[in-house]
Amino acid sequence: MTEGKPSPAGRQRPLPVFHCPYCGDEDLTPYEEGWRCGACLRAFSVRLIATGVQE
């Protein structure tokens, strides 16, 4: 996802993440195409691979 260029789903920002997968802290801010944790200073992104719904 790039700023100003919509993704295929039409989203500008990634879906919200509620805690850092590394330290568990909730101090997250948007960072480039993902998220940055204010506690451990790591940046990460989350990607949906499948929903488990059979077509």
mmCIF file as Biopython writes it, N, C-alpha, C and O atoms, coordinates in Angstrom:
data_model
#
loop_
_atom_site.group_PDB
_atom_site.id
_atom_site.type_symbol
_atom_site.label_atom_id
_atom_site.label_alt_id
_atom_site.label_comp_id
_atom_site.label_asym_id
_atom_site.label_entity_id
_atom_site.label_seq_id
_atom_site.pdbx_PDB_ins_code
_atom_site.Cartn_x
_atom_site.Cartn_y
_atom_site.Cartn_z
_atom_site.occupancy
_atom_site.B_iso_or_equiv
_atom_site.auth_seq_id
_atom_site.auth_asym_id
_atom_site.pdbx_PDB_model_num
ATOM 1   N N  . MET A ? 1  ? 0.839   -1.180  0.000  1.0 0.0 1  A 1 
ATOM 2   C CA . MET A ? 1  ? 0.000   0.000   0.000  1.0 0.0 1  A 1 
ATOM 3   C C  . MET A ? 1  ? 0.881   1.239   0.000  1.0 0.0 1  A 1 
ATOM 4   O O  . MET A ? 1  ? 1.828   1.349   0.778  1.0 0.0 1  A 1 
ATOM 5   N N  . THR A ? 2  ? 0.563   2.127   -0.851 1.0 0.0 2  A 1 
ATOM 6   C CA . THR A ? 2  ? 1.306   3.375   -0.904 1.0 0.0 2  A 1 
ATOM 7   C C  . THR A ? 2  ? 0.359   4.518   -0.617 1.0 0.0 2  A 1 
ATOM 8   O O  . THR A ? 2  ? -0.812  4.470   -0.994 1.0 0.0 2  A 1 
ATOM 9   N N  . GLU A ? 3  ? 0.856   5.543   0.045  1.0 0.0 3  A 1 
ATOM 10  C CA . GLU A ? 3  ? 0.023   6.714   0.321  1.0 0.0 3  A 1 
ATOM 11  C C  . GLU A ? 3  ? -0.489  7.294   -0.994 1.0 0.0 3  A 1 
ATOM 12  O O  . GLU A ? 3  ? 0.276   7.459   -1.944 1.0 0.0 3  A 1 
ATOM 13  N N  . GLY A ? 4  ? -1.771  7.600   -1.045 1.0 0.0 4  A 1 
ATOM 14  C CA . GLY A ? 4  ? -2.348  8.227   -2.219 1.0 0.0 4  A 1 
ATOM 15  C C  . GLY A ? 4  ? -2.729  7.245   -3.309 1.0 0.0 4  A 1 
ATOM 16  O O  . GLY A ? 4  ? -3.453  7.616   -4.233 1.0 0.0 4  A 1 
ATOM 17  N N  . LYS A ? 5  ? -2.271  6.015   -3.236 1.0 0.0 5  A 1 
ATOM 18  C CA . LYS A ? 5  ? -2.605  5.010   -4.230 1.0 0.0 5  A 1 
ATOM 19  C C  . LYS A ? 5  ? -3.389  3.899   -3.541 1.0 0.0 5  A 1 
ATOM 20  O O  . LYS A ? 5  ? -2.822  3.154   -2.742 1.0 0.0 5  A 1 
ATOM 21  N N  . PRO A ? 6  ? -4.683  3.774   -3.835 1.0 0.0 6  A 1 
ATOM 22  C CA . PRO A ? 6  ? -5.488  2.792   -3.116 1.0 0.0 6  A 1 
ATOM 23  C C  . PRO A ? 6  ? -5.041  1.363   -3.403 1.0 0.0 6  A 1 
ATOM 24  O O  . PRO A ? 6  ? -4.597  1.054   -4.509 1.0 0.0 6  A 1 
ATOM 25  N N  . SER A ? 7  ? -5.161  0.499   -2.409 1.0 0.0 7  A 1 
ATOM 26  C CA . SER A ? 7  ? -4.857  -0.915  -2.584 1.0 0.0 7  A 1 
ATOM 27  C C  . SER A ? 7  ? -6.015  -1.559  -3.338 1.0 0.0 7  A 1 
ATOM 28  O O  . SER A ? 7  ? -7.046  -0.916  -3.532 1.0 0.0 7  A 1 
ATOM 29  N N  . PRO A ? 8  ? -5.872  -2.807  -3.766 1.0 0.0 8  A 1 
ATOM 30  C CA . PRO A ? 8  ? -6.975  -3.464  -4.476 1.0 0.0 8  A 1 
ATOM 31  C C  . PRO A ? 8  ? -8.283  -3.463  -3.692 1.0 0.0 8  A 1 
ATOM 32  O O  . PRO A ? 8  ? -9.354  -3.418  -4.295 1.0 0.0 8  A 1 
ATOM 33  N N  . ALA A ? 9  ? -8.221  -3.510  -2.371 1.0 0.0 9  A 1 
ATOM 34  C CA . ALA A ? 9  ? -9.442  -3.500  -1.564 1.0 0.0 9  A 1 
ATOM 35  C C  . ALA A ? 9  ? -9.960  -2.082  -1.340 1.0 0.0 9  A 1 
ATOM 36  O O  . ALA A ? 9  ? -11.026 -1.904  -0.750 1.0 0.0 9  A 1 
ATOM 37  N N  . GLY A ? 10 ? -9.216  -1.063  -1.805 1.0 0.0 10 A 1 
ATOM 38  C CA . GLY A ? 10 ? -9.640  0.313   -1.649 1.0 0.0 10 A 1 
ATOM 39  C C  . GLY A ? 10 ? -9.233  0.937   -0.330 1.0 0.0 10 A 1 
ATOM 40  O O  . GLY A ? 10 ? -9.710  2.024   -0.006 1.0 0.0 10 A 1 
ATOM 41  N N  . ARG A ? 11 ? -8.372  0.295   0.443  1.0 0.0 11 A 1 
ATOM 42  C CA . ARG A ? 11 ? -7.933  0.822   1.740  1.0 0.0 11 A 1 
ATOM 43  C C  . ARG A ? 11 ? -6.680  1.658   1.574  1.0 0.0 11 A 1 
ATOM 44  O O  . ARG A ? 11 ? -5.825  1.359   0.740  1.0 0.0 11 A 1 
ATOM 45  N N  . GLN A ? 12 ? -6.577  2.718   2.381  1.0 0.0 12 A 1 
ATOM 46  C CA . GLN A ? 12 ? -5.387  3.560   2.404  1.0 0.0 12 A 1 
ATOM 47  C C  . GLN A ? 12 ? -4.414  3.102   3.481  1.0 0.0 12 A 1 
ATOM 48  O O  . GLN A ? 12 ? -3.203  3.253   3.315  1.0 0.0 12 A 1 
ATOM 49  N N  . ARG A ? 13 ? -4.911  2.551   4.577  1.0 0.0 13 A 1 
ATOM 50  C CA . ARG A ? 13 ? -4.100  2.144   5.736  1.0 0.0 13 A 1 
ATOM 51  C C  . ARG A ? 13 ? -4.371  0.677   6.038  1.0 0.0 13 A 1 
ATOM 52  O O  . ARG A ? 13 ? -5.449  0.167   5.734  1.0 0.0 13 A 1 
ATOM 53  N N  . PRO A ? 14 ? -3.396  -0.006  6.638  1.0 0.0 14 A 1 
ATOM 54  C CA . PRO A ? 14 ? -3.652  -1.389  7.043  1.0 0.0 14 A 1 
ATOM 55  C C  . PRO A ? 14 ? -4.710  -1.465  8.140  1.0 0.0 14 A 1 
ATOM 56  O O  . PRO A ? 14 ? -4.958  -0.485  8.843  1.0 0.0 14 A 1 
ATOM 57  N N  . LEU A ? 15 ? -5.315  -2.610  8.277  1.0 0.0 15 A 1 
ATOM 58  C CA . LEU A ? 15 ? -6.294  -2.802  9.344  1.0 0.0 15 A 1 
ATOM 59  C C  . LEU A ? 15 ? -5.624  -2.626  10.700 1.0 0.0 15 A 1 
ATOM 60  O O  . LEU A ? 15 ? -4.430  -2.894  10.836 1.0 0.0 15 A 1 
ATOM 61  N N  . PRO A ? 16 ? -6.371  -2.181  11.698 1.0 0.0 16 A 1 
ATOM 62  C CA . PRO A ? 16 ? -5.754  -1.940  13.005 1.0 0.0 16 A 1 
ATOM 63  C C  . PRO A ? 16 ? -5.253  -3.223  13.660 1.0 0.0 16 A 1 
ATOM 64  O O  . PRO A ? 16 ? -5.883  -4.276  13.571 1.0 0.0 16 A 1 
ATOM 65  N N  . VAL A ? 17 ? -4.124  -3.105  14.307 1.0 0.0 17 A 1 
ATOM 66  C CA . VAL A ? 17 ? -3.536  -4.191  15.089 1.0 0.0 17 A 1 
ATOM 67  C C  . VAL A ? 17 ? -3.619  -3.733  16.538 1.0 0.0 17 A 1 
ATOM 68  O O  . VAL A ? 17 ? -3.396  -2.555  16.816 1.0 0.0 17 A 1 
ATOM 69  N N  . PHE A ? 18 ? -3.930  -4.622  17.462 1.0 0.0 18 A 1 
ATOM 70  C CA . PHE A ? 18 ? -4.183  -4.214  18.840 1.0 0.0 18 A 1 
ATOM 71  C C  . PHE A ? 18 ? -3.005  -4.405  19.784 1.0 0.0 18 A 1 
ATOM 72  O O  . PHE A ? 18 ? -2.986  -3.816  20.865 1.0 0.0 18 A 1 
ATOM 73  N N  . HIS A ? 19 ? -2.015  -5.219  19.396 1.0 0.0 19 A 1 
ATOM 74  C CA . HIS A ? 19 ? -0.826  -5.378  20.233 1.0 0.0 19 A 1 
ATOM 75  C C  . HIS A ? 19 ? 0.364   -5.806  19.375 1.0 0.0 19 A 1 
ATOM 76  O O  . HIS A ? 19 ? 0.194   -6.380  18.299 1.0 0.0 19 A 1 
ATOM 77  N N  . CYS A ? 20 ? 1.547   -5.524  19.857 1.0 0.0 20 A 1 
ATOM 78  C CA . CYS A ? 20 ? 2.786   -5.882  19.170 1.0 0.0 20 A 1 
ATOM 79  C C  . CYS A ? 20 ? 2.987   -7.399  19.245 1.0 0.0 20 A 1 
ATOM 80  O O  . CYS A ? 20 ? 2.875   -7.973  20.328 1.0 0.0 20 A 1 
ATOM 81  N N  . PRO A ? 21 ? 3.281   -8.061  18.120 1.0 0.0 21 A 1 
ATOM 82  C CA . PRO A ? 21 ? 3.496   -9.510  18.163 1.0 0.0 21 A 1 
ATOM 83  C C  . PRO A ? 21 ? 4.812   -9.898  18.840 1.0 0.0 21 A 1 
ATOM 84  O O  . PRO A ? 21 ? 5.019   -11.070 19.153 1.0 0.0 21 A 1 
ATOM 85  N N  . TYR A ? 22 ? 5.697   -8.934  19.067 1.0 0.0 22 A 1 
ATOM 86  C CA . TYR A ? 22 ? 6.998   -9.224  19.681 1.0 0.0 22 A 1 
ATOM 87  C C  . TYR A ? 22 ? 6.981   -9.046  21.192 1.0 0.0 22 A 1 
ATOM 88  O O  . TYR A ? 22 ? 7.453   -9.918  21.921 1.0 0.0 22 A 1 
ATOM 89  N N  . CYS A ? 23 ? 6.440   -7.921  21.676 1.0 0.0 23 A 1 
ATOM 90  C CA . CYS A ? 23 ? 6.492   -7.652  23.122 1.0 0.0 23 A 1 
ATOM 91  C C  . CYS A ? 23 ? 5.109   -7.599  23.772 1.0 0.0 23 A 1 
ATOM 92  O O  . CYS A ? 23 ? 5.012   -7.609  24.999 1.0 0.0 23 A 1 
ATOM 93  N N  . GLY A ? 24 ? 4.032   -7.543  22.972 1.0 0.0 24 A 1 
ATOM 94  C CA . GLY A ? 24 ? 2.681   -7.523  23.521 1.0 0.0 24 A 1 
ATOM 95  C C  . GLY A ? 24 ? 2.171   -6.145  23.911 1.0 0.0 24 A 1 
ATOM 96  O O  . GLY A ? 24 ? 1.030   -6.019  24.357 1.0 0.0 24 A 1 
ATOM 97  N N  . ASP A ? 25 ? 2.991   -5.106  23.755 1.0 0.0 25 A 1 
ATOM 98  C CA . ASP A ? 25 ? 2.573   -3.761  24.134 1.0 0.0 25 A 1 
ATOM 99  C C  . ASP A ? 25 ? 1.518   -3.236  23.158 1.0 0.0 25 A 1 
ATOM 100 O O  . ASP A ? 25 ? 1.422   -3.717  22.029 1.0 0.0 25 A 1 
ATOM 101 N N  . GLU A ? 26 ? 0.734   -2.257  23.588 1.0 0.0 26 A 1 
ATOM 102 C CA . GLU A ? 26 ? -0.338  -1.695  22.763 1.0 0.0 26 A 1 
ATOM 103 C C  . GLU A ? 26 ? -0.009  -0.308  22.232 1.0 0.0 26 A 1 
ATOM 104 O O  . GLU A ? 26 ? -0.883  0.344   21.660 1.0 0.0 26 A 1 
ATOM 105 N N  . ASP A ? 27 ? 1.219   0.165   22.400 1.0 0.0 27 A 1 
ATOM 106 C CA . ASP A ? 27 ? 1.635   1.495   21.934 1.0 0.0 27 A 1 
ATOM 107 C C  . ASP A ? 27 ? 2.059   1.414   20.469 1.0 0.0 27 A 1 
ATOM 108 O O  . ASP A ? 27 ? 3.250   1.451   20.160 1.0 0.0 27 A 1 
ATOM 109 N N  . LEU A ? 28 ? 1.069   1.302   19.560 1.0 0.0 28 A 1 
ATOM 110 C CA . LEU A ? 28 ? 1.346   1.136   18.140 1.0 0.0 28 A 1 
ATOM 111 C C  . LEU A ? 28 ? 0.943   2.375   17.356 1.0 0.0 28 A 1 
ATOM 112 O O  . LEU A ? 28 ? -0.082  2.995   17.637 1.0 0.0 28 A 1 
ATOM 113 N N  . THR A ? 29 ? 1.758   2.727   16.371 1.0 0.0 29 A 1 
ATOM 114 C CA . THR A ? 29 ? 1.450   3.834   15.478 1.0 0.0 29 A 1 
ATOM 115 C C  . THR A ? 29 ? 1.687   3.384   14.044 1.0 0.0 29 A 1 
ATOM 116 O O  . THR A ? 29 ? 2.568   2.560   13.798 1.0 0.0 29 A 1 
ATOM 117 N N  . PRO A ? 30 ? 0.907   3.915   13.079 1.0 0.0 30 A 1 
ATOM 118 C CA . PRO A ? 30 ? 1.151   3.565   11.682 1.0 0.0 30 A 1 
ATOM 119 C C  . PRO A ? 30 ? 2.572   3.950   11.280 1.0 0.0 30 A 1 
ATOM 120 O O  . PRO A ? 30 ? 3.066   5.011   11.660 1.0 0.0 30 A 1 
ATOM 121 N N  . TYR A ? 31 ? 3.224   3.079   10.509 1.0 0.0 31 A 1 
ATOM 122 C CA . TYR A ? 31 ? 4.600   3.300   10.064 1.0 0.0 31 A 1 
ATOM 123 C C  . TYR A ? 31 ? 4.748   2.727   8.666  1.0 0.0 31 A 1 
ATOM 124 O O  . TYR A ? 31 ? 4.655   1.514   8.478  1.0 0.0 31 A 1 
ATOM 125 N N  . GLU A ? 32 ? 4.978   3.592   7.682  1.0 0.0 32 A 1 
ATOM 126 C CA . GLU A ? 32 ? 5.074   3.195   6.275  1.0 0.0 32 A 1 
ATOM 127 C C  . GLU A ? 32 ? 3.900   2.293   5.915  1.0 0.0 32 A 1 
ATOM 128 O O  . GLU A ? 32 ? 2.753   2.737   5.967  1.0 0.0 32 A 1 
ATOM 129 N N  . GLU A ? 33 ? 4.158   1.022   5.548  1.0 0.0 33 A 1 
ATOM 130 C CA . GLU A ? 33 ? 3.070   0.116   5.166  1.0 0.0 33 A 1 
ATOM 131 C C  . GLU A ? 33 ? 2.636   -0.797  6.307  1.0 0.0 33 A 1 
ATOM 132 O O  . GLU A ? 33 ? 1.909   -1.763  6.076  1.0 0.0 33 A 1 
ATOM 133 N N  . GLY A ? 34 ? 3.061   -0.513  7.510  1.0 0.0 34 A 1 
ATOM 134 C CA . GLY A ? 34 ? 2.724   -1.379  8.635  1.0 0.0 34 A 1 
ATOM 135 C C  . GLY A ? 34 ? 2.547   -0.598  9.917  1.0 0.0 34 A 1 
ATOM 136 O O  . GLY A ? 34 ? 1.889   0.442   9.937  1.0 0.0 34 A 1 
ATOM 137 N N  . TRP A ? 35 ? 3.140   -1.106  10.995 1.0 0.0 35 A 1 
ATOM 138 C CA . TRP A ? 35 ? 2.989   -0.532  12.325 1.0 0.0 35 A 1 
ATOM 139 C C  . TRP A ? 35 ? 4.328   -0.456  13.025 1.0 0.0 35 A 1 
ATOM 140 O O  . TRP A ? 35 ? 5.230   -1.241  12.734 1.0 0.0 35 A 1 
ATOM 141 N N  . ARG A ? 36 ? 4.466   0.494   13.956 1.0 0.0 36 A 1 
ATOM 142 C CA . ARG A ? 36 ? 5.677   0.650   14.763 1.0 0.0 36 A 1 
ATOM 143 C C  . ARG A ? 36 ? 5.272   0.580   16.223 1.0 0.0 36 A 1 
ATOM 144 O O  . ARG A ? 36 ? 4.319   1.234   16.647 1.0 0.0 36 A 1 
ATOM 145 N N  . CYS A ? 37 ? 6.009   -0.227  16.995 1.0 0.0 37 A 1 
ATOM 146 C CA . CYS A ? 37 ? 5.753   -0.365  18.425 1.0 0.0 37 A 1 
ATOM 147 C C  . CYS A ? 37 ? 6.608   0.638   19.176 1.0 0.0 37 A 1 
ATOM 148 O O  . CYS A ? 37 ? 7.827   0.658   19.011 1.0 0.0 37 A 1 
ATOM 149 N N  . GLY A ? 38 ? 5.986   1.471   19.997 1.0 0.0 38 A 1 
ATOM 150 C CA . GLY A ? 38 ? 6.708   2.472   20.767 1.0 0.0 38 A 1 
ATOM 151 C C  . GLY A ? 38 ? 7.484   1.882   21.933 1.0 0.0 38 A 1 
ATOM 152 O O  . GLY A ? 38 ? 8.399   2.526   22.446 1.0 0.0 38 A 1 
ATOM 153 N N  . ALA A ? 39 ? 7.140   0.671   22.364 1.0 0.0 39 A 1 
ATOM 154 C CA . ALA A ? 39 ? 7.814   0.049   23.504 1.0 0.0 39 A 1 
ATOM 155 C C  . ALA A ? 39 ? 9.119   -0.637  23.096 1.0 0.0 39 A 1 
ATOM 156 O O  . ALA A ? 39 ? 10.161  -0.392  23.705 1.0 0.0 39 A 1 
ATOM 157 N N  . CYS A ? 40 ? 9.072   -1.490  22.075 1.0 0.0 40 A 1 
ATOM 158 C CA . CYS A ? 40 ? 10.279  -2.229  21.681 1.0 0.0 40 A 1 
ATOM 159 C C  . CYS A ? 40 ? 10.928  -1.667  20.417 1.0 0.0 40 A 1 
ATOM 160 O O  . CYS A ? 40 ? 11.968  -2.157  19.978 1.0 0.0 40 A 1 
ATOM 161 N N  . LEU A ? 41 ? 10.303  -0.622  19.826 1.0 0.0 41 A 1 
ATOM 162 C CA . LEU A ? 41 ? 10.833  0.087   18.653 1.0 0.0 41 A 1 
ATOM 163 C C  . LEU A ? 41 ? 10.955  -0.784  17.410 1.0 0.0 41 A 1 
ATOM 164 O O  . LEU A ? 41 ? 11.756  -0.490  16.523 1.0 0.0 41 A 1 
ATOM 165 N N  . ARG A ? 42 ? 10.170  -1.850  17.341 1.0 0.0 42 A 1 
ATOM 166 C CA . ARG A ? 42 ? 10.162  -2.688  16.140 1.0 0.0 42 A 1 
ATOM 167 C C  . ARG A ? 42 ? 9.058   -2.212  15.205 1.0 0.0 42 A 1 
ATOM 168 O O  . ARG A ? 42 ? 8.032   -1.693  15.644 1.0 0.0 42 A 1 
ATOM 169 N N  . ALA A ? 43 ? 9.288   -2.397  13.917 1.0 0.0 43 A 1 
ATOM 170 C CA . ALA A ? 43 ? 8.268   -2.112  12.907 1.0 0.0 43 A 1 
ATOM 171 C C  . ALA A ? 43 ? 7.874   -3.443  12.270 1.0 0.0 43 A 1 
ATOM 172 O O  . ALA A ? 43 ? 8.724   -4.300  12.032 1.0 0.0 43 A 1 
ATOM 173 N N  . PHE A ? 44 ? 6.584   -3.610  11.998 1.0 0.0 44 A 1 
ATOM 174 C CA . PHE A ? 44 ? 6.109   -4.868  11.427 1.0 0.0 44 A 1 
ATOM 175 C C  . PHE A ? 44 ? 4.867   -4.615  10.591 1.0 0.0 44 A 1 
ATOM 176 O O  . PHE A ? 44 ? 4.247   -3.557  10.687 1.0 0.0 44 A 1 
ATOM 177 N N  . SER A ? 45 ? 4.509   -5.594  9.769  1.0 0.0 45 A 1 
ATOM 178 C CA . SER A ? 45 ? 3.264   -5.527  9.013  1.0 0.0 45 A 1 
ATOM 179 C C  . SER A ? 45 ? 2.524   -6.846  9.207  1.0 0.0 45 A 1 
ATOM 180 O O  . SER A ? 45 ? 3.124   -7.872  9.530  1.0 0.0 45 A 1 
ATOM 181 N N  . VAL A ? 46 ? 1.227   -6.798  9.007  1.0 0.0 46 A 1 
ATOM 182 C CA . VAL A ? 46 ? 0.378   -7.975  9.143  1.0 0.0 46 A 1 
ATOM 183 C C  . VAL A ? 46 ? -0.335  -8.156  7.821  1.0 0.0 46 A 1 
ATOM 184 O O  . VAL A ? 46 ? -0.837  -7.194  7.241  1.0 0.0 46 A 1 
ATOM 185 N N  . ARG A ? 47 ? -0.380  -9.394  7.343  1.0 0.0 47 A 1 
ATOM 186 C CA . ARG A ? 47 ? -0.994  -9.667  6.052  1.0 0.0 47 A 1 
ATOM 187 C C  . ARG A ? 47 ? -1.988  -10.816 6.196  1.0 0.0 47 A 1 
ATOM 188 O O  . ARG A ? 47 ? -1.666  -11.847 6.787  1.0 0.0 47 A 1 
ATOM 189 N N  . LEU A ? 48 ? -3.183  -10.642 5.663  1.0 0.0 48 A 1 
ATOM 190 C CA . LEU A ? 48 ? -4.187  -11.700 5.666  1.0 0.0 48 A 1 
ATOM 191 C C  . LEU A ? 48 ? -3.899  -12.638 4.497  1.0 0.0 48 A 1 
ATOM 192 O O  . LEU A ? 48 ? -3.848  -12.203 3.346  1.0 0.0 48 A 1 
ATOM 193 N N  . ILE A ? 49 ? -3.714  -13.913 4.790  1.0 0.0 49 A 1 
ATOM 194 C CA . ILE A ? 49 ? -3.414  -14.891 3.750  1.0 0.0 49 A 1 
ATOM 195 C C  . ILE A ? 49 ? -4.685  -15.591 3.279  1.0 0.0 49 A 1 
ATOM 196 O O  . ILE A ? 49 ? -4.879  -15.779 2.079  1.0 0.0 49 A 1 
ATOM 197 N N  . ALA A ? 50 ? -5.553  -15.977 4.216  1.0 0.0 50 A 1 
ATOM 198 C CA . ALA A ? 50 ? -6.797  -16.659 3.871  1.0 0.0 50 A 1 
ATOM 199 C C  . ALA A ? 50 ? -7.810  -16.445 4.990  1.0 0.0 50 A 1 
ATOM 200 O O  . ALA A ? 50 ? -7.451  -16.096 6.115  1.0 0.0 50 A 1 
ATOM 201 N N  . THR A ? 51 ? -9.074  -16.659 4.663  1.0 0.0 51 A 1 
ATOM 202 C CA . THR A ? 51 ? -10.123 -16.496 5.661  1.0 0.0 51 A 1 
ATOM 203 C C  . THR A ? 51 ? -10.660 -17.825 6.167  1.0 0.0 51 A 1 
ATOM 204 O O  . THR A ? 51 ? -11.361 -17.857 7.178  1.0 0.0 51 A 1 
ATOM 205 N N  . GLY A ? 52 ? -10.351 -18.906 5.494  1.0 0.0 52 A 1 
ATOM 206 C CA . GLY A ? 52 ? -10.877 -20.205 5.887  1.0 0.0 52 A 1 
ATOM 207 C C  . GLY A ? 52 ? -12.256 -20.482 5.315  1.0 0.0 52 A 1 
ATOM 208 O O  . GLY A ? 52 ? -12.841 -21.528 5.594  1.0 0.0 52 A 1 
ATOM 209 N N  . VAL A ? 53 ? -12.783 -19.563 4.521  1.0 0.0 53 A 1 
ATOM 210 C CA . VAL A ? 53 ? -14.097 -19.730 3.907  1.0 0.0 53 A 1 
ATOM 211 C C  . VAL A ? 53 ? -13.932 -20.520 2.611  1.0 0.0 53 A 1 
ATOM 212 O O  . VAL A ? 53 ? -13.141 -20.147 1.745  1.0 0.0 53 A 1 
ATOM 213 N N  . GLN A ? 54 ? -14.675 -21.600 2.486  1.0 0.0 54 A 1 
ATOM 214 C CA . GLN A ? 54 ? -14.632 -22.419 1.276  1.0 0.0 54 A 1 
ATOM 215 C C  . GLN A ? 54 ? -15.520 -21.800 0.206  1.0 0.0 54 A 1 
ATOM 216 O O  . GLN A ? 54 ? -16.635 -21.365 0.493  1.0 0.0 54 A 1 
ATOM 217 N N  . GLU A ? 55 ? -15.034 -21.763 -1.011 1.0 0.0 55 A 1 
ATOM 218 C CA . GLU A ? 55 ? -15.857 -21.226 -2.110 1.0 0.0 55 A 1 
ATOM 219 C C  . GLU A ? 55 ? -16.474 -22.330 -2.905 1.0 0.0 55 A 1 
ATOM 220 O O  . GLU A ? 55 ? -17.197 -22.069 -3.867 1.0 0.0 55 A 1 
#
